[in-house]
Amino acid sequence: MPRRNLKVVPELPRAIAAIVGLRPRFVVITGDHTNGGDKDSPATVAASAKWWKVFADQLRPLRDAGIPVLPVAGNHDAYLAGQRAHYAAAFADLAGWAAPLALNAAVPGGGRVMLDRPPFSYSIDVDGVHLALAHVVTQGLHREVAAWLADDLAKAAGAKLRLVFGHVPMSSVIGTPTRDFVKTFGGLLEAGRAGFYIAGHEHIVWDEDVRLPAGGGLRQVLVGCSSGFYNWSPSAASRQRAGCAPAGAAPFPLRCRMPNGGGEFLLAPNKPNAGRVIQHHRTSFTVITVDGGAVTEVKPMTVDEHGRALPFYVEPAPQAAPQAKP
């Protein structure tokens, strides 16, 4: 995320270099490409066009390496009409960003902002796996986005696996989940037989099954924050589910195990923010491996000062994470 003064935190280019080195099939960016605010002045919104040039320059190594980039907007990219227009302009060539993968719908001409159309909501099919990328920027779905997602998942009924990407988690990890949002959004995902929901927003690495309204479950993965910018604490309830406990005689760090897979991570106080405890690596991204229509691995990663990708967990899971059924 570029800051308002257009300086880029050094963690971002290092993370991009690490991702390029891993040679993924494609990269999904789960929002908050920029640092827009809901009270930005018209002058600030107008000037934010420069942020998008900085951001595109940072992503250039991915495109130069031939790695498709699939974005969704975050709340900081979409509070105001002008911010949404800048996002739409930045990804007006979404087909080019996604190439050689093919979009299932054309981008509207004339730079029109349509939240149920690319680059805000769109889908792609890769080797029988359906990717639905939806404009989810608050704990409440826009009506047209909900209708688009329900229709898109219904059309993908024959896919081996349906993965849904958005910005805001269906079930919050840093706060109390909003019951109505879990019911409406979770119900939509359940009806569409989505296997995973992958999100950002809360700047934390997390992997957990969430109970859905009709009694089923959905694996929700939060991918962390590739820039390491402004990390958040898991809620007390989330820490309890992760079995967080002091690692020694001192109150901190806490040792925790991820609810899905059991990978171990640490929590320690974030000194600039009194009372906040954050994960031991601030910079993170997540590598998801799909084989034969099933997710075989969800592997959070971090990056060192030399741009090398390293495992996020202090200790790996004691056994492989459960596979998602198509």
N, C-alpha and C positions, 0 to 999 in steps of 0.2 A: 504494500500500500504506500504510494508516494505521500509524503507529508505536504502540508499546505505550502511550504516554502520550496517545493519541488526537489528537495533533497531526498535521495533514495537510501533507506537503511541498508547497510552493507550485507545484511543477512539475505536480502532478496536475490541479488545476482548470484550469491553463492548457492542458494537453494536451486535456482534455475540451472546453474552449471551442473549441480549434482544430478538433477532430474535428466538433463541431456545425456549425462554419462550412463544413466540406467537404460536408455533407449526404450522408453515405454511405447506402446502402440498408439496411445493418445493421452492428452492431459486435460482434465476437467478443472476449471477454476471456479470455486463455489462462492464467488462474490466478494464484495468490498475491495474492488480493484483500486478505488480512490477513497478519499477521506472527506467526502461531502457531509454537510450537516443539514438538519431540518430547518435551521434558522439562517442559512447562508443568504447573504444579500444578493441582489441581482448581479452586482459587479463581481462577486466571488463566483457565482455560478457561471457567468460568462467567461471568467478567467480560467475556470476549471478545464476548459478545452485543452490547455497546456498540459494538465495532468495526464490526459489520455495519450498524448504524444510521448511523454516520459515512460508511461506504462508500456506502450507498444514497443518502444526501444528496448526496454528490459526483457520483453518476451522474444525479441528477435532471434536469440540463439535457438529457441525451440523451432521457430519457423525455418531457420537456416538448416537445421538438422532434419527437416521433413517430418516433424512431429505435429500431428493435428492438435489444435487448441480449441477446446469447447468451453465457452464461458456461460455463467448465469450471473445476473445482477445481484448485488447485495443491497441492504438498506441504505448504506452510505453512497451508493451509486444512483439511488432512485427515490429519495425523499420528495424532491421537487420536480416539476415538469421539465425545467431546464436541464436538470441532472439526467433525467431519463432520456431527453433528446441527445445529450452528449454521449450517453452509453450507446444509444441506437446508432449514432454517427460513427462511433469508434469501431463498432462491429457491423457496419453496413456491408462489408465484404465477409460476412460470416462463412459463406461457402468457401472462400479462400483460406480462412483460418482453419476450417475443418478438413480441407482437402488432404488426402484423397478420399476421406470418408464423405458420404453424400447425405445431405439434409433430406428429411422427409417432406419438407415444405419450403417454398421459396421465401426469401426475405422480402417484405413489402417494399415497393418502390417509393421514391420520394422521401425517404427518411422518416416515414410515418411511425409513430409510437403506438404499437398494438401489443398489449401485454400477453395476449394469447397467440402471438406470432413471433418468429425469429426477429431479433436475437434474444428476446425475453423468454419465450417458451418454444421449444422445438424438440425433435427427436431424431435419432440416428440408429440404424441397425448395423451391428458388426458381428459377422459370423453367427447369425441366429440369436444374438443377444441384443435386447432392446434397451436403449438408453433414452430416458425421458428427462429432459432438462427443463425445469419449471420455474416460473417467477414466483418464488416464495420468500418474501422479504419482511413479513410480519407474522405474528401468531394469529393469522386470519387470512384466508385465501381470497383473492379477488374472484368475483363470480365467474368472469370469463376465463380465468386461469383454471379454476376448478372444473369448469365444463370442458375445457381443452384437454386437461389431464385425464379426466374420466374417459373421454372419447379416444384419446391416444392409447391408453392402456387397453381399452376394449379391442381396438384394432390390432394390438400386439398380442392377442390371446394365444397365437400359435408360436410365440417366441420361446426359446429354451429357458430364458431367464429375463426378468424385467428389473432393471436398475433405475431408480428415480433419484435425481440430483436436484437440490434446491439450496437456498442459503440458510434460512432459519430452521433449526431442528424441529421435528414434530413434537418431541418430548424433551423439554429443557434439561440440561445437565447442571448448569450453573444456578438455576433457580427452580421454583416449583412449577412443574408442567401445568399448562393451561388445559383444564379438562375438556372444554368445548373444542379446542383446537385439536387435541388428540382424537376426540370423537369424530369430528368432521373430516380432518385431513387423514387421520389414520383409517377411518372408515372408507375413504376414497381409495387409499392405497391397498387396503384389504380387498375391496371389491375388484380392483384391477389386478390382483394377484402379484403385486410387487414383491420381489424377494429382498430388496435392500432399499433403504433410504440413506443417502449420503449428503451431508450438509457441512456448513462452516459456521460462521457468525459468532460462536461462543469462544473462539480462540483457545480451544482445548482439545486434546486427543481423547476420544472416547469410543467405546465399542460395546454395545449392549442390546439385548433383545427387549422390545417394548411390547406390552400387551395391547391388543387392538380391541375395538368395541365388540366385535362378534366372537371374541374369545381366542382368536389366533394370535400370532406373534410376528413381529417384523424386526429385522436386524437393522439398527440405526448406527451409523458410523459418523463421527465428527472428525474431520481431517486435520484439525489444528490450524496453525497460522504460519505460513511460509516466510513471512517477514519478521516473525517473533515480536510483533508490535502489540503491546497492551494486552497481556495475557490475563485470563480470568481463573477464578477458583471453582472447583466443583462444589456443589452445595453440600450441606451436612448430610442430607439423605443419600446423595451420590457417593460421598466418601464412605458412608456406612455400607453401601452395596459393594464397594470395592475393598472392604475390609481394612481400611486405612488405620494404622496403629504406629506409635513411635518406634523408630528403628533401633533405639537404644535408651539410655537413661534420660536423655534430654527430650523435651517435648517435640522437637523437630530435628531431622526431617521425619515425615511420615512415610512408611512403606505401604504401598497399595498394590492390588492386583486387579487388572482390567476385568470387568464382569464377563466379557467374552474372550476366551482364550487364555486368560490368566497371566499375561505379560506383566512384569513388575515395573512400577514407576514410583518416583519419589515426589513428595510435596514439601515445599519449604516456603517460609514467608517471603513475600515480594517487597523488599524494603521501601521502594518509593510509594507503595500503597499499603498503609497500615491495615492490618487485619486480613489481608489477602494472602492466601497460600497458593502457589502455582507449581506446575509440573517442572521437573528438573531440567528439561530442554524447552526453551522458549520457541525455537524455530522448528517447525515440523511440517511434514506432508505425508500422505498415506499412499502406499502402493497396493493396489487390489489386483489379484491374479485370478483370471477366469479360465477354466479349462473344461471343455466338454459340456458347457451349459451350466456349470456350477462354480461358485466362488470357492477357490481352494486355499486362498491366503489373503488375509488383511494385515498388512505390515506397516505400522507407523515408522517413519524415518526422521532423522534429523541430519544436520550437516555441520561439518567442522569448519574451522577458519580457512581451510584450503579448498573448500568447495567439494569435499568428499562426502558421499552419502554414508550414514552410519545408522544402525538400528536405534530406534527411539527408546526401547525398553532397557532397563538396567539389567534384567535377566529375561530371557525368552520365556514364552509360555511353557509350562511343563508338558503339555501335549498340544497337538495341532488344534486350531480353532475349528468348531463344528462347520461342516459344509452347509451352504444354503441350497435347498432343493428348488428346482425350477418351478 
